[in-house]
Amino acid sequence: MSAAIDTAMVLAAGLGRRMRPITDTLPKPLVEVGGRAMLDHALDRLVAAGIPRAVVNVHHLADLVEAHVRPRAAPAIAISD
């Protein structure tokens, strides 16, 4: 029997070069699709799958990503810079 997945890694550190000029001032994970940030779509799917923790790696405009996820109740988030 395999162990349940309890932590996921969300890759959110790209520069978003192909999405410029939008990503000059907004990190790619915070670009909205369907009225919500792409990062929120991913994190909500983890919650729906029953994964209680996520590690979000950041780089480009990291402070904006960190501020965005700070108020989330679920999943529990650790930042990897």
C-alpha positions in Angstrom: 0.0 0.0 0.0 1.4 3.4 -0.9 1.4 6.4 1.5 -1.1 9.2 0.9 0.4 12.4 -0.6 0.3 15.1 2.1 2.5 17.8 0.5 2.7 19.2 -3.0 5.2 21.4 -4.7 3.9 24.3 -6.8 6.4 25.8 -9.2 5.8 29.6 -9.3 9.2 31.1 -9.9 9.3 31.6 -13.7 10.1 35.0 -15.2 7.1 34.8 -17.6 9.1 36.2 -20.5 6.6 35.1 -23.1 3.8 37.0 -21.3 5.6 40.4 -21.3 4.7 43.2 -20.8 2.1 41.8 -18.3 4.8 40.0 -16.3 7.0 43.0 -16.0 5.1 44.1 -12.9 3.0 41.0 -12.1 4.4 37.5 -11.6 3.1 34.9 -14.0 1.4 32.8 -11.2 -0.8 35.9 -10.4 -2.0 36.5 -13.9 -5.7 36.0 -14.0 -7.4 33.3 -16.0 -11.2 33.2 -15.6 -11.1 36.0 -13.1 -8.7 34.2 -10.7 -5.0 34.0 -10.4 -3.4 30.9 -12.0 -1.8 30.1 -8.6 -5.2 30.0 -6.9 -6.5 27.6 -9.5 -3.6 25.2 -8.7 -3.9 25.6 -5.0 -7.6 25.1 -5.0 -7.2 21.8 -7.0 -4.7 20.6 -4.3 -7.3 21.3 -1.6 -10.0 19.5 -3.6 -7.6 16.5 -3.9 -7.2 16.4 -0.2 -3.6 17.6 -0.1 -3.2 19.7 3.1 0.2 21.3 2.5 1.9 23.0 -0.4 5.4 24.4 -0.9 5.4 27.3 -3.4 8.7 28.2 -4.9 9.1 31.8 -5.8 11.6 34.0 -7.5 10.4 36.8 -9.9 8.5 39.4 -7.9 8.4 36.9 -5.0 7.1 39.4 -2.5 3.8 39.7 -4.5 3.3 36.0 -4.6 4.0 35.7 -0.9 1.6 38.4 -0.1 -1.0 36.8 -2.3 -0.9 33.4 -0.6 -0.5 34.7 3.0 -4.3 35.0 3.7 -5.2 31.6 2.4 -6.5 29.1 5.0 -5.9 26.0 2.9 -3.7 24.5 1.9 -1.0 25.3 4.5 1.7 27.0 2.5 5.5 27.1 2.9 7.5 29.4 0.7 10.7 28.2 -1.0 12.8 31.1 -2.3 
